[in-house]
Amino acid sequence: MMNLFGVKNNGNKEGYSLGIDIGTAFIKAVRLKHSKDKVEFSSYLLEPVQIDLSSVLKKLTEAQPPRFTTLSVSGASSIIRYVNFLKMGADDLKNALKYEAQKYIPFALNDVNIDSSILKPDLADNKMMVLLAAVKKDYLSVRLKSVVDSGIKVNAVDLDSLALVNAFVHNYPQAQSGEHQAVALINIGHAVTNLNILEGQIPHLSRDINIAGKNFTQKISEILELEINAAEQCKLNPDKERLTKIVQIMETVLSALAAELRTSFDYYESQSASSIKKIYLSGGTSLFPGLNGMLSGLLDVEVECWDPFAKVVIQKDLDTAKIKALSPQFAVAFGLALRA
């Protein structure tokens, strides 16, 4: 019934597609209209998780039901691995997974949905590079039910990290890595920071880090003695009187995140001839003034905030300025919608 994940778009058939990203703080959805020569941003949803998901999704889909809907998963119940297998065809790989996947997946195979994709078919020594992805069945069932109950058919399930890759490659095809160079995608969500390292637009390392937006908010709350909601507003819209103090607090948490990122960078660079050339930053916390410069200083790597809607036509009756301002929060949802 479903593909577990996808690294590339499936083609732009005409019609509407819907990408649904159910985070720990917000539900984000993007609806795209696909035609032969363009992808058009048609509508979106950004609501707190406490709302009635079924009712808001119905409003988003009742006028023009989507032809293709993709839902994302992330966190401790899902996993991505990059593995070198002996060279074989796609059908043989599916059969081999029955016996080989347990070496790389820390879950009982009976408890997960698992899928794979051949990323590099021609490595040395008759090998190929394969992406393995798995998600726990019980977690996936709960996630699916929340959407299916609204009357929406889910056509595919993707992982947040791979949806980010889709969104980035669509909008930044010129960001090809040169010889012995790679780029990192860092998406700072509410509970999890997603890291992907790409060579030539192909992911080679994906990791979820449990230092993210909520940690910045909690630290602001503790030090400034604010309620969580007030601390969140301070993070998103710092006032001038408190800006210096808030920057210091943000740097404290960012240093811990940077240490985790550096560990991943060092591991990747020890396994590869490539080095990290540039970091592309997204997620709600990336909107904090100067965060990209702070992270660049900590990691000694150039950091750029990227726009998930850079190469998308926005429907004329929508508020383009508002959508562009919100775009860093929609990188995953947009990548999901591109699966169509």
Secondary structure, 3 states (H helix, E strand, C coil): CCECCCCCCCCCCCEEEEEEEECCCEEEEEEEEECCCCEEEEEEEEEECCCCHHHHHHHHHCCCCCCEEEEEECCCCEEEEEEEEECCCHHHHHHHHHHHHHHCCCCCHHHEEEEEEEEEEEEHHHEEEEEEEEEEHHHHHHHHHHHHCCCCCCCEEEEHHHHHHHHHHHHCCCCCCCCCEEEEEEEECCCCEEEEEEECCEEEEEEEECCCHHHHHHHHHHHHCCCHHHHHHHHHCCCHHHHHHHHHHHHHHHHHHHHHHHHHHHHHHHHCCCEEEEEEEECHHHHCCCHHHHHHHHHCCEEEECCCCCCCEECCCCCHHHHHHHHHHHHHHHHHHCCC
